[in-house]
Amino acid sequence: MTRVNKKGLNTVIKSGIIVTLGLVVALIFFKPVNSSPGEVYVIVNSSLSNISLEDIKKAYKGEISKIQGKDIKLYEPPLDSPAKKMFIEKFLGLDLESYRKIWLVKLMGGHPIPKVAKEDEIIKNVSSQEGAIGYVPIPAQEDSVKVIAIK
C-alpha cells in the first residue's frame, strides 16, 4: 500500500483550484478582441475629414498619393494577417499577387509603399500622423482617428 503525502496532495489540489478559477474568470470577463469576425476597420487620421471610401481604395491601389492636399501615409498589417487578405480581396477587389505587383512597381519607381506594422502601432501612427490611413481587425478607440467598418 502506498502512502500519500498529504502536504503534496494539498498543494496539487490548491494549484488545480487556482488554475480552474483563473480559467473561469478569463471566460467571464474577457471576450475576443474581434468579436465580429469578417470585419476590417479602416482608420483615418482626423486631418482627412472628408475622405471617401473611393479615395481610400485609390490610395491603397497606388492610384493617388495626396488627399485633400495632404501626402498620404499608408499602414497595413503583416502579410499573415486575415485582415490584410480580407481588405485586399473584399474591399480593393484584388488578389494578393496583383496587390503586391502594384506596390513593387511603385517601389521601383521610387514611390513610398504602405508601411507594415502591428495593429497597435497602426492605430498609434494613424492617430499621430497627418494624412495617415490604415486598417485593422479591431475598432480603434482613439479620438484622433475616423473609423470606418468594412464588412
C-alpha positions as CSV (number, residue, x, y, z in Angstrom):
1,M,0.0,0.0,0.0
2,T,1.3,3.4,-1.0
3,R,1.4,6.3,1.5
4,V,0.0,9.6,0.2
5,N,1.8,12.7,1.2
6,K,-1.0,15.0,2.5
7,K,1.1,18.1,2.1
8,G,1.9,17.3,-1.6
9,L,-1.7,16.3,-2.3
10,N,-3.0,19.6,-0.8
11,T,-0.6,21.6,-2.9
12,V,-1.8,19.8,-6.1
13,I,-5.4,20.4,-5.2
14,K,-4.8,24.1,-4.4
15,S,-2.9,24.5,-7.7
16,G,-5.8,22.9,-9.6
17,I,-8.4,25.1,-7.9
18,I,-6.3,28.2,-8.7
19,V,-6.0,27.3,-12.4
20,T,-9.7,26.4,-12.6
21,L,-10.7,29.8,-11.0
22,G,-8.3,31.6,-13.4
23,L,-9.9,30.0,-16.4
24,V,-13.4,30.8,-15.1
25,V,-12.5,34.4,-14.6
26,A,-11.0,34.6,-18.1
27,L,-14.1,33.1,-19.7
28,I,-16.4,35.5,-17.8
29,F,-14.5,38.8,-18.1
30,F,-12.5,38.6,-21.3
31,K,-14.1,38.4,-24.7
32,P,-12.3,38.0,-28.0
33,V,-10.8,41.2,-29.3
34,N,-12.5,40.8,-32.7
35,S,-16.0,39.8,-31.6
36,S,-17.4,40.1,-35.1
37,P,-15.2,38.1,-37.4
38,G,-15.2,39.2,-41.0
39,E,-14.9,42.9,-40.3
40,V,-12.0,45.2,-41.1
41,Y,-11.8,48.8,-39.7
42,V,-10.2,51.4,-41.9
43,I,-8.9,54.2,-39.7
44,V,-8.1,57.6,-41.0
45,N,-6.2,60.5,-39.3
46,S,-8.7,63.2,-38.3
47,S,-6.9,65.6,-40.7
48,L,-8.6,63.8,-43.6
49,S,-12.1,64.8,-42.5
50,N,-13.9,64.4,-45.8
51,I,-12.2,61.2,-47.1
52,S,-14.4,58.8,-49.1
53,L,-14.2,55.0,-49.5
54,E,-13.2,55.6,-53.1
55,D,-10.3,57.8,-52.0
56,I,-9.1,55.0,-49.7
57,K,-9.4,52.4,-52.5
58,K,-7.4,54.6,-54.9
59,A,-4.8,55.2,-52.2
60,Y,-4.3,51.5,-51.5
61,K,-4.2,50.7,-55.2
62,G,-1.4,53.3,-55.7
63,E,-3.5,55.5,-57.9
64,I,-3.3,58.6,-55.7
65,S,-0.6,59.9,-53.3
66,K,-2.4,63.0,-52.0
67,I,-5.9,63.5,-50.5
68,Q,-7.2,67.0,-49.6
69,G,-3.7,68.4,-50.4
70,K,-2.0,66.1,-47.8
71,D,0.6,63.5,-48.6
72,I,-0.9,60.0,-47.8
73,K,0.9,57.7,-45.4
74,L,-0.5,54.2,-45.7
75,Y,-0.2,51.5,-43.0
76,E,-1.2,47.8,-43.1
77,P,-0.9,44.7,-41.0
78,P,1.6,41.9,-41.8
79,L,1.1,39.5,-44.7
80,D,-0.2,36.7,-42.5
81,S,-3.0,38.8,-41.1
82,P,-6.5,37.7,-42.0
83,A,-7.5,41.4,-42.0
84,K,-5.0,42.1,-44.8
85,K,-6.3,39.3,-47.0
86,M,-9.9,40.4,-46.5
87,F,-9.1,44.1,-47.1
88,I,-7.3,43.4,-50.3
89,E,-9.8,40.8,-51.7
90,K,-13.1,42.2,-50.5
91,F,-12.5,45.9,-50.3
92,L,-10.0,46.5,-53.1
93,G,-11.2,43.7,-55.3
94,L,-7.7,42.4,-55.9
95,D,-5.9,39.1,-55.3
96,L,-2.8,39.3,-53.1
97,E,-0.4,38.8,-56.1
98,S,-1.9,41.7,-58.1
99,Y,-1.7,43.9,-55.0
100,R,1.9,43.1,-54.4
101,K,2.7,43.8,-58.1
102,I,1.2,47.2,-57.9
103,W,3.4,48.2,-54.9
104,L,6.5,46.5,-56.4
105,V,6.2,48.8,-59.5
106,K,5.6,51.8,-57.2
107,L,8.7,50.9,-55.1
108,M,10.9,50.5,-58.2
109,G,9.6,53.9,-59.3
110,G,10.8,55.5,-56.0
111,H,7.3,56.0,-54.5
112,P,6.6,55.3,-50.9
113,I,4.8,52.0,-50.2
114,P,2.5,51.1,-47.3
115,K,4.3,50.5,-44.1
116,V,3.7,47.2,-42.4
117,A,3.1,47.4,-38.6
118,K,1.3,45.6,-35.8
119,E,-2.3,46.6,-35.1
120,D,-1.5,48.8,-32.1
121,E,1.3,50.5,-34.0
122,I,-1.0,51.2,-36.9
123,I,-3.5,52.8,-34.6
124,K,-0.8,54.9,-32.9
125,N,0.8,56.0,-36.2
126,V,-2.5,56.9,-37.9
127,S,-3.7,58.8,-34.9
128,S,-0.5,60.9,-34.7
129,Q,0.4,61.5,-38.4
130,E,-1.4,63.9,-40.6
131,G,-2.6,62.2,-43.8
132,A,-2.2,58.7,-42.4
133,I,-4.6,55.8,-43.3
134,G,-4.6,52.2,-42.0
135,Y,-6.7,49.2,-41.4
136,V,-7.1,46.8,-38.5
137,P,-9.3,43.9,-37.4
138,I,-10.4,45.8,-34.3
139,P,-12.2,49.2,-33.9
140,A,-9.8,51.9,-32.7
141,Q,-10.7,53.8,-29.6
142,E,-8.8,57.0,-30.5
143,D,-10.5,60.4,-30.8
144,S,-7.9,61.4,-33.4
145,V,-8.9,58.8,-35.9
146,K,-12.0,58.3,-38.0
147,V,-13.2,54.7,-38.0
148,I,-15.0,53.1,-41.0
149,A,-16.2,49.4,-40.7
150,I,-15.9,47.3,-43.8
151,K,-17.9,44.1,-43.8
